[in-house]
Amino acid sequence: MINTESPVISIVVPTQNRHAYLAVLVKSILAMHSQDLELIVHDNSSEPGGFVAAVGALSDSRLRYVYDSTPMSITENFERAVSLARGDYVCMIGDDDGVTESVVQLARWLRARNIDAAISPVPTYYWPGVASTLGGKQTIGMLRVPRYSSGIEIVESAVALKAVLRSGGIRIGALPSVYQGIVSRRALERLFDLVGTRFPGLRPDMANAVGLTAVVERFARLSFPVVISGSCSVSGAAEGARHQHHGELGDRKFLPKDTAEHWPSEIPNYFSGPTLWAATLIHALSSTGREEAVSLLRYDRLYAACHVLSPPMYRDRVEKARSQNQDYVTPVRLWLAIAWVWNLRAQALCINLLGRVQSRFSRKTHVVGIVDIEQAISYITREFGPIPTDTWFSDAL
């Protein structure tokens, strides 16, 4: 039975040494009118006092701030932050992300229908100073908004997981996740009871998403903006946008020290987006007792993504990993998979270019001149209004 005296939703923000971005986020959330939320900030910064210096004196009872300078991995920071949540539902976001007040209404709707999780395509906000291979270094702030229908559907977790496996594990796909999604606290506790953590893997967002598919049978997928994914100049997302998201495993301080020791032999032994996604996927499946599902992973598409997205210096490592699956990942299959990856990139490029053209005539899909995440939230709220839960009837689900 859900405790109706707890907040409807906990918005959880693990952070480290990025108080300037955090201050904007905190003020935007505390400006919301709803009293049915709590904001939890778990600060693992190296020095105390940065939060107060950036945010100022706050007396809002909805804010719970915890400072802990103990050295920890990003996964440990996420775990400790979520463990503080008291809400019936939890939404975790980064300190450069944003969330609209619709998140409270969505959590109420989920609770009333006993649904454990919900996801939605997120707008992407590039803070001023973020550079990309397509847009160069922009200094005015840029918001990309997907097309939304305001509809909703119920998805089987097993179906969503198979789609991720078919992609080679190189993206999170449409899996439920507490990071930039909404998940019931009881589902998170079921996962914790099963494996002793809410993030069974190296990359916490993928780890949580794959882990949840072991304890959540169905979830809601809506077509409406609720969370905004931010990318500041010092974020991993910004590295990815610049195609600099690669290196040696031991050089990534946010990873556990024994990462290289426990790295799957089928995954190329270096740090990159695709390799980290896939290694996390395998670990999360194994941790939750679903080793048989690993056999469904499209290694050809994983190796193809490594060939296309990583520098040539790592090709020998990709080939070494491919030797573990050479009967399955033949040269022909690999080249077909490489064509598949290039097709995905071409689609993304076309969508981006189309958005740039449309921005000359409409501000709906590609908006420039957004100075910070608070302004991005205001734009989304103004353009899309409140979430249309009154039109989502349970008999239609």
Kinemage of the C-alpha trace (Angstrom):
@kinemage 1
@onewidth
@group {chain A} dominant
@subgroup {mainchain}
@vectorlist {calphas} color= white
{ca met a 1} P 0.000 0.000 0.000
{ca ile a 2} L 1.373 3.400 -1.003
{ca asn a 3} L 1.860 5.876 1.814
{ca thr a 4} L -0.314 8.861 0.857
{ca glu a 5} L 1.448 11.073 3.411
{ca ser a 6} L 4.735 10.943 1.516
{ca pro a 7} L 5.463 13.368 -1.319
{ca val a 8} L 4.015 12.325 -4.643
{ca ile a 9} L 7.442 12.587 -6.237
{ca ser a 10} L 11.070 13.038 -5.258
{ca ile a 11} L 13.238 14.916 -7.743
{ca val a 12} L 16.752 13.664 -7.032
{ca val a 13} L 19.917 15.449 -8.175
{ca pro a 14} L 23.346 13.882 -7.570
{ca thr a 15} L 26.008 16.504 -8.247
{ca gln a 16} L 29.732 17.169 -8.061
{ca asn a 17} L 31.612 20.453 -8.502
{ca arg a 18} L 29.050 22.075 -10.830
{ca his a 19} L 27.260 24.481 -8.508
{ca ala a 20} L 26.717 27.178 -11.136
{ca tyr a 21} L 24.452 24.867 -13.137
{ca leu a 22} L 22.938 23.343 -10.010
{ca ala a 23} L 21.884 26.757 -8.697
{ca val a 24} L 19.770 27.442 -11.792
{ca leu a 25} L 18.103 24.036 -11.553
{ca val a 26} L 17.330 24.298 -7.844
{ca lys a 27} L 15.758 27.730 -8.211
{ca ser a 28} L 13.651 26.569 -11.164
{ca ile a 29} L 12.257 23.597 -9.214
{ca leu a 30} L 11.563 25.543 -6.044
{ca ala a 31} L 9.701 28.105 -8.164
{ca met a 32} L 7.072 25.424 -8.840
{ca his a 33} L 3.775 25.912 -7.030
{ca ser a 34} L 3.197 22.268 -6.124
{ca gln a 35} L 3.833 21.181 -2.553
{ca asp a 36} L 3.597 17.497 -3.532
{ca leu a 37} L 7.277 17.222 -4.388
{ca glu a 38} L 10.601 17.114 -2.622
{ca leu a 39} L 13.942 18.099 -4.119
{ca ile a 40} L 16.936 16.089 -2.955
{ca val a 41} L 20.443 17.315 -3.745
{ca his a 42} L 23.278 14.905 -2.937
{ca asp a 43} L 26.474 16.933 -3.278
{ca asn a 44} L 29.760 15.041 -3.652
{ca ser a 45} L 31.832 18.133 -4.394
{ca ser a 46} L 35.438 18.310 -3.231
{ca glu a 47} L 34.950 21.435 -1.107
{ca pro a 48} L 32.026 22.475 1.141
{ca gly a 49} L 30.248 25.775 0.832
{ca gly a 50} L 29.926 25.899 -2.936
{ca phe a 51} L 26.213 25.176 -2.941
{ca val a 52} L 25.311 27.967 -0.511
{ca ala a 53} L 27.618 30.379 -2.327
{ca ala a 54} L 25.896 29.638 -5.651
{ca val a 55} L 22.288 29.304 -4.500
{ca gly a 56} L 22.130 31.637 -1.522
{ca ala a 57} L 19.997 31.235 1.574
{ca leu a 58} L 16.985 28.973 0.955
{ca ser a 59} L 14.266 28.187 3.479
{ca asp a 60} L 11.980 26.014 1.335
{ca ser a 61} L 10.960 22.887 3.280
{ca arg a 62} L 10.773 20.905 0.024
{ca leu a 63} L 14.575 21.068 -0.380
{ca arg a 64} L 16.777 18.425 1.255
{ca tyr a 65} L 20.481 19.085 0.753
{ca val a 66} L 23.133 16.527 1.741
{ca tyr a 67} L 26.860 17.176 1.409
{ca asp a 68} L 29.269 14.227 1.414
{ca ser a 69} L 32.866 14.716 0.244
{ca thr a 70} L 33.749 11.022 0.550
{ca pro a 71} L 35.426 9.911 -2.706
{ca met a 72} L 32.893 7.857 -4.642
{ca ser a 73} L 32.074 6.752 -8.170
{ca ile a 74} L 29.219 8.307 -10.083
{ca thr a 75} L 27.195 5.141 -9.438
{ca glu a 76} L 27.740 5.454 -5.694
{ca asn a 77} L 26.643 9.091 -5.852
{ca phe a 78} L 23.487 8.053 -7.703
{ca glu a 79} L 22.796 5.228 -5.241
{ca arg a 80} L 23.134 7.382 -2.153
{ca ala a 81} L 21.025 10.130 -3.683
{ca val a 82} L 18.130 7.815 -4.563
{ca ser a 83} L 18.254 6.125 -1.153
{ca leu a 84} L 17.195 9.455 0.398
{ca ala a 85} L 13.963 9.645 -1.599
{ca arg a 86} L 10.686 9.534 0.320
{ca gly a 87} L 8.307 10.152 -2.564
{ca asp a 88} L 5.993 7.542 -4.031
{ca tyr a 89} L 7.784 8.167 -7.342
{ca val a 90} L 11.338 9.211 -8.099
{ca cys a 91} L 12.756 11.243 -10.975
{ca met a 92} L 16.529 11.612 -11.087
{ca ile a 93} L 18.119 14.320 -13.217
{ca gly a 94} L 21.565 15.815 -13.644
{ca asp a 95} L 22.523 19.237 -12.362
{ca asp a 96} L 22.453 20.624 -15.921
{ca asp a 97} L 19.061 19.046 -16.724
{ca gly a 98} L 15.583 20.418 -16.114
{ca val a 99} L 12.066 19.250 -15.310
{ca thr a 100} L 8.660 20.873 -15.735
{ca glu a 101} L 5.889 20.938 -13.167
{ca ser a 102} L 4.036 18.350 -15.274
{ca val a 103} L 6.199 15.757 -13.537
{ca val a 104} L 4.008 16.048 -10.431
{ca gln a 105} L 0.780 15.567 -12.353
{ca leu a 106} L 2.244 12.603 -14.232
{ca ala a 107} L 3.291 10.956 -10.957
{ca arg a 108} L -0.240 11.387 -9.607
{ca trp a 109} L -1.648 9.782 -12.743
{ca leu a 110} L 0.752 6.833 -12.471
{ca arg a 111} L -0.041 6.318 -8.802
{ca ala a 112} L -3.788 6.337 -9.427
{ca arg a 113} L -3.384 3.579 -12.017
{ca asn a 114} L -0.741 1.544 -10.191
{ca ile a 115} L 1.814 1.947 -12.998
{ca asp a 116} L 5.439 1.700 -11.888
{ca ala a 117} L 7.253 3.794 -14.489
{ca ala a 118} L 6.951 6.280 -17.342
{ca ile a 119} L 9.297 7.611 -19.997
{ca ser a 120} L 9.058 10.258 -22.685
{ca pro a 121} L 11.349 11.537 -25.466
{ca val a 122} L 13.293 14.410 -23.919
{ca pro a 123} L 14.100 17.806 -25.408
{ca thr a 124} L 17.841 18.457 -25.486
{ca tyr a 125} L 19.252 21.732 -24.220
{ca tyr a 126} L 22.819 22.750 -25.070
{ca trp a 127} L 24.075 25.309 -22.585
{ca pro a 128} L 26.053 28.253 -23.986
{ca gly a 129} L 29.615 27.180 -24.701
{ca val a 130} L 28.826 23.603 -25.714
{ca ala a 131} L 30.528 22.645 -28.957
{ca ser a 132} L 29.442 19.933 -31.382
{ca thr a 133} L 30.730 18.509 -34.638
{ca leu a 134} L 27.648 19.839 -36.420
{ca gly a 135} L 27.124 23.185 -34.785
{ca gly a 136} L 30.593 24.253 -33.715
{ca lys a 137} L 30.889 26.193 -30.475
{ca gln a 138} L 27.627 28.022 -29.911
{ca thr a 139} L 27.427 30.733 -27.268
{ca ile a 140} L 23.708 31.509 -27.163
{ca gly a 141} L 22.107 28.298 -25.906
{ca met a 142} L 20.143 25.896 -28.093
{ca leu a 143} L 17.047 23.784 -27.420
{ca arg a 144} L 16.040 20.861 -29.645
{ca val a 145} L 12.472 19.673 -29.201
{ca pro a 146} L 11.137 16.371 -30.587
{ca arg a 147} L 7.697 16.249 -32.158
{ca tyr a 148} L 5.035 15.291 -29.640
{ca ser a 149} L 1.515 13.909 -30.077
{ca ser a 150} L 0.409 14.195 -26.407
{ca gly a 151} L -0.537 10.499 -26.539
{ca ile a 152} L 0.370 7.611 -24.257
{ca glu a 153} L 0.802 3.858 -24.558
{ca ile a 154} L 1.643 0.959 -22.274
{ca val a 155} L 4.764 -0.988 -23.230
{ca glu a 156} L 5.946 -4.457 -22.183
{ca ser a 157} L 9.388 -4.233 -20.603
{ca ala a 158} L 10.505 -7.462 -22.301
{ca val a 159} L 9.717 -5.980 -25.716
{ca ala a 160} L 11.663 -2.794 -24.972
{ca leu a 161} L 14.643 -4.836 -23.739
{ca lys a 162} L 14.728 -6.955 -26.908
{ca ala a 163} L 14.886 -3.779 -28.994
{ca val a 164} L 17.954 -2.627 -27.031
{ca leu a 165} L 19.617 -6.013 -27.485
{ca arg a 166} L 18.929 -5.863 -31.232
{ca ser a 167} L 20.646 -2.461 -31.354
{ca gly a 168} L 23.848 -4.010 -30.003
{ca gly a 169} L 23.334 -2.438 -26.598
{ca ile a 170} L 24.711 0.883 -27.862
{ca arg a 171} L 21.774 2.961 -26.626
{ca ile a 172} L 19.247 2.889 -23.824
{ca gly a 173} L 16.331 2.919 -26.246
{ca ala a 174} L 12.861 3.067 -24.740
{ca leu a 175} L 13.666 1.365 -21.433
{ca pro a 176} L 12.201 2.664 -18.176
{ca ser a 177} L 14.788 4.453 -16.055
{ca val a 178} L 14.845 6.590 -12.943
{ca tyr a 179} L 17.351 8.849 -14.716
{ca gln a 180} L 15.369 11.338 -16.826
{ca gly a 181} L 12.299 9.169 -16.292
{ca ile a 182} L 9.848 8.458 -13.494
{ca val a 183} L 9.884 5.229 -11.460
{ca ser a 184} L 7.941 4.215 -8.377
{ca arg a 185} L 10.006 3.954 -5.224
{ca arg a 186} L 8.568 0.483 -4.608
{ca ala a 187} L 9.945 -0.732 -7.982
{ca leu a 188} L 13.358 0.676 -7.086
{ca glu a 189} L 13.201 -1.155 -3.767
{ca arg a 190} L 12.262 -4.411 -5.531
{ca leu a 191} L 15.386 -4.035 -7.654
{ca phe a 192} L 17.489 -3.269 -4.575
{ca asp a 193} L 16.112 -6.346 -2.788
{ca leu a 194} L 16.961 -8.479 -5.840
{ca val a 195} L 20.584 -7.433 -6.422
{ca gly a 196} L 21.573 -5.146 -3.533
{ca thr a 197} L 21.711 -2.000 -5.645
{ca arg a 198} L 19.435 0.128 -7.799
{ca phe a 199} L 22.215 0.546 -10.375
{ca pro a 200} L 23.692 -2.886 -11.216
{ca gly a 201} L 26.374 -1.809 -13.667
{ca leu a 202} L 29.030 0.695 -14.686
{ca arg a 203} L 26.839 3.318 -16.348
{ca pro a 204} L 24.061 4.067 -13.832
{ca asp a 205} L 21.337 5.108 -16.280
{ca met a 206} L 21.656 1.955 -18.399
{ca ala a 207} L 22.212 -0.213 -15.315
{ca asn a 208} L 19.020 1.015 -13.698
{ca ala a 209} L 17.038 0.719 -16.923
{ca val a 210} L 18.063 -2.871 -17.625
{ca gly a 211} L 17.713 -3.811 -13.966
{ca leu a 212} L 14.175 -2.428 -13.802
{ca thr a 213} L 13.056 -4.691 -16.651
{ca ala a 214} L 13.534 -7.572 -14.185
{ca val a 215} L 11.012 -6.120 -11.709
{ca val a 216} L 8.686 -3.958 -13.852
{ca glu a 217} L 6.535 -5.827 -16.388
{ca arg a 218} L 4.869 -2.841 -18.056
{ca phe a 219} L 5.414 0.902 -18.131
{ca ala a 220} L 3.934 4.012 -19.741
{ca arg a 221} L 5.508 5.719 -22.723
{ca leu a 222} L 4.084 9.159 -23.349
{ca ser a 223} L 4.618 11.690 -26.098
{ca phe a 224} L 4.878 14.885 -24.079
{ca pro a 225} L 7.870 16.843 -22.720
{ca val a 226} L 8.429 16.471 -18.977
{ca val a 227} L 12.206 16.236 -18.459
{ca ile a 228} L 14.767 18.315 -20.374
{ca ser a 229} L 18.175 16.754 -20.965
{ca gly a 230} L 20.850 19.393 -20.451
{ca ser a 231} L 24.374 19.347 -21.802
{ca cys a 232} L 26.846 21.761 -20.240
{ca ser a 233} L 30.398 22.281 -21.454
{ca val a 234} L 31.930 19.946 -18.840
{ca ser a 235} L 29.433 17.088 -19.173
{ca gly a 236} L 29.830 13.643 -20.711
{ca ala a 237} L 27.069 14.509 -23.163
{ca ala a 238} L 29.103 17.457 -24.394
{ca glu a 239} L 32.083 15.141 -24.890
{ca gly a 240} L 29.851 12.892 -26.956
{ca ala a 241} L 28.623 15.812 -29.046
{ca arg a 242} L 32.268 16.651 -29.834
{ca his a 243} L 33.023 12.977 -30.524
{ca gln a 244} L 35.636 12.995 -27.738
{ca his a 245} L 33.906 10.404 -25.562
{ca his a 246} L 36.630 7.740 -25.623
{ca gly a 247} L 39.842 6.768 -23.840
{ca glu a 248} L 41.391 4.245 -21.477
{ca leu a 249} L 39.202 2.669 -18.820
{ca gly a 250} L 41.686 3.485 -16.057
{ca asp a 251} L 41.644 7.183 -16.922
{ca arg a 252} L 37.953 7.606 -16.083
{ca lys a 253} L 37.943 8.503 -12.410
{ca phe a 254} L 34.169 8.190 -12.091
{ca leu a 255} L 34.362 4.457 -12.867
{ca pro a 256} L 35.086 1.874 -10.143
{ca lys a 257} L 38.777 1.057 -9.817
{ca asp a 258} L 38.244 -2.599 -10.794
{ca thr a 259} L 36.397 -1.755 -14.021
{ca ala a 260} L 39.118 -3.080 -16.337
{ca glu a 261} L 39.466 -6.241 -14.262
{ca his a 262} L 35.791 -7.168 -14.684
{ca trp a 263} L 35.355 -5.877 -18.240
{ca pro a 264} L 33.586 -8.472 -20.486
{ca ser a 265} L 36.013 -10.009 -22.976
{ca glu a 266} L 33.428 -9.670 -25.778
{ca ile a 267} L 33.431 -5.878 -25.385
{ca pro a 268} L 36.354 -3.889 -26.887
{ca asn a 269} L 38.632 -2.918 -24.011
{ca tyr a 270} L 38.465 0.870 -24.003
{ca phe a 271} L 36.132 3.598 -22.812
{ca ser a 272} L 33.502 4.927 -25.218
{ca gly a 273} L 29.777 5.429 -25.323
{ca pro a 274} L 28.967 2.140 -27.130
{ca thr a 275} L 31.410 0.003 -25.126
{ca leu a 276} L 30.258 1.352 -21.772
{ca trp a 277} L 26.569 0.948 -22.689
{ca ala a 278} L 27.101 -2.670 -23.766
{ca ala a 279} L 29.309 -3.655 -20.818
{ca thr a 280} L 26.699 -2.223 -18.460
{ca leu a 281} L 23.926 -4.102 -20.259
{ca ile a 282} L 25.729 -7.425 -19.853
{ca his a 283} L 26.491 -6.775 -16.189
{ca ala a 284} L 22.910 -5.764 -15.379
{ca leu a 285} L 21.462 -8.820 -17.105
{ca ser a 286} L 23.875 -11.134 -15.305
{ca ser a 287} L 23.260 -9.469 -11.928
{ca thr a 288} L 19.519 -9.983 -12.270
{ca gly a 289} L 19.848 -13.627 -13.282
{ca arg a 290} L 19.128 -13.259 -16.986
{ca glu a 291} L 22.395 -14.449 -18.527
{ca glu a 292} L 20.476 -16.196 -21.310
{ca ala a 293} L 19.335 -12.813 -22.649
{ca val a 294} L 22.955 -11.864 -23.386
{ca ser a 295} L 22.884 -14.346 -26.286
{ca leu a 296} L 20.393 -12.029 -28.026
{ca leu a 297} L 22.858 -9.125 -28.082
{ca arg a 298} L 23.745 -8.048 -31.632
{ca tyr a 299} L 27.524 -7.937 -31.267
{ca asp a 300} L 27.863 -7.134 -34.965
{ca arg a 301} L 26.100 -3.813 -34.406
{ca leu a 302} L 28.168 -3.090 -31.303
{ca tyr a 303} L 31.443 -3.668 -33.186
{ca ala a 304} L 30.126 -1.661 -36.118
{ca ala a 305} L 29.382 1.291 -33.838
{ca cys a 306} L 32.913 1.044 -32.454
{ca his a 307} L 34.342 1.093 -35.992
{ca val a 308} L 32.289 4.134 -36.994
{ca leu a 309} L 32.321 6.205 -33.805
{ca ser a 310} L 35.773 5.532 -32.333
{ca pro a 311} L 39.214 6.606 -33.619
{ca pro a 312} L 41.162 4.086 -35.750
{ca met a 313} L 43.620 3.589 -32.875
{ca tyr a 314} L 41.085 1.266 -31.215
{ca arg a 315} L 40.408 -0.940 -34.263
{ca asp a 316} L 42.770 -3.686 -33.088
{ca arg a 317} L 40.850 -3.896 -29.785
{ca val a 318} L 37.579 -4.172 -31.663
{ca glu a 319} L 39.020 -7.014 -33.735
{ca lys a 320} L 40.328 -8.744 -30.608
{ca ala a 321} L 36.849 -8.624 -29.077
{ca arg a 322} L 35.316 -9.787 -32.363
{ca ser a 323} L 37.534 -12.865 -32.216
{ca gln a 324} L 35.356 -13.972 -29.291
{ca asn a 325} L 32.380 -14.052 -31.681
{ca gln a 326} L 34.004 -14.591 -35.073
{ca asp a 327} L 31.670 -17.460 -36.046
{ca tyr a 328} L 28.706 -15.123 -35.614
{ca val a 329} L 30.207 -11.750 -36.504
{ca thr a 330} L 31.621 -12.577 -39.918
{ca pro a 331} L 33.225 -9.836 -42.041
{ca val a 332} L 30.057 -9.671 -44.145
{ca arg a 333} L 27.823 -9.239 -41.108
{ca leu a 334} L 30.162 -6.613 -39.749
{ca trp a 335} L 30.039 -4.555 -42.948
{ca leu a 336} L 26.249 -4.834 -43.064
{ca ala a 337} L 26.142 -3.604 -39.475
{ca ile a 338} L 28.490 -0.728 -40.327
{ca ala a 339} L 26.036 0.295 -43.055
{ca trp a 340} L 23.253 0.144 -40.449
{ca val a 341} L 25.184 2.499 -38.139
{ca trp a 342} L 25.890 4.952 -40.959
{ca asn a 343} L 22.197 4.908 -41.835
{ca leu a 344} L 21.332 5.830 -38.242
{ca arg a 345} L 23.845 8.684 -38.365
{ca ala a 346} L 22.437 9.905 -41.666
{ca gln a 347} L 18.936 9.937 -40.208
{ca ala a 348} L 20.125 11.909 -37.190
{ca leu a 349} L 21.941 14.369 -39.447
{ca cys a 350} L 18.837 14.891 -41.604
{ca ile a 351} L 16.670 15.445 -38.544
{ca asn a 352} L 19.148 17.982 -37.192
{ca leu a 353} L 19.442 19.843 -40.496
{ca leu a 354} L 15.659 19.826 -40.931
{ca gly a 355} L 15.311 21.283 -37.451
{ca arg a 356} L 17.734 24.057 -38.313
{ca val a 357} L 15.765 24.907 -41.447
{ca gln a 358} L 12.460 24.805 -39.585
{ca ser a 359} L 13.864 27.080 -36.893
{ca arg a 360} L 13.918 29.866 -39.448
{ca phe a 361} L 10.149 29.657 -39.724
{ca ser a 362} L 9.035 28.115 -36.430
{ca arg a 363} L 10.468 27.986 -32.897
{ca lys a 364} L 8.777 24.658 -32.164
{ca thr a 365} L 11.596 22.207 -32.892
{ca his a 366} L 14.897 24.069 -32.843
{ca val a 367} L 15.144 27.097 -30.588
{ca val a 368} L 18.201 29.328 -30.199
{ca gly a 369} L 18.928 32.058 -27.685
{ca ile a 370} L 17.893 30.032 -24.606
{ca val a 371} L 20.338 31.279 -21.984
{ca asp a 372} L 19.887 28.605 -19.281
{ca ile a 373} L 17.808 25.600 -18.231
{ca glu a 374} L 15.275 27.781 -16.408
{ca gln a 375} L 14.464 29.569 -19.652
{ca ala a 376} L 14.263 26.200 -21.439
{ca ile a 377} L 11.719 25.012 -18.867
{ca ser a 378} L 9.700 28.193 -19.309
{ca tyr a 379} L 9.687 27.737 -23.080
{ca ile a 380} L 8.486 24.111 -22.871
{ca thr a 381} L 5.815 25.015 -20.319
{ca arg a 382} L 4.579 27.935 -22.387
{ca glu a 383} L 4.516 26.081 -25.705
{ca phe a 384} L 3.032 22.785 -24.518
{ca gly a 385} L 1.011 23.737 -21.445
{ca pro a 386} L 0.078 21.257 -18.696
{ca ile a 387} L 0.326 17.539 -19.313
{ca pro a 388} L -3.004 16.226 -20.733
{ca thr a 389} L -3.668 13.475 -18.169
{ca asp a 390} L -7.384 14.330 -18.192
{ca thr a 391} L -7.603 12.911 -21.732
{ca trp a 392} L -5.765 9.672 -20.883
{ca phe a 393} L -8.477 7.201 -19.936
{ca ser a 394} L -7.508 3.932 -18.280
{ca asp a 395} L -9.835 1.940 -20.543
{ca ala a 396} L -7.832 3.185 -23.534
{ca leu a 397} L -4.665 1.643 -22.116
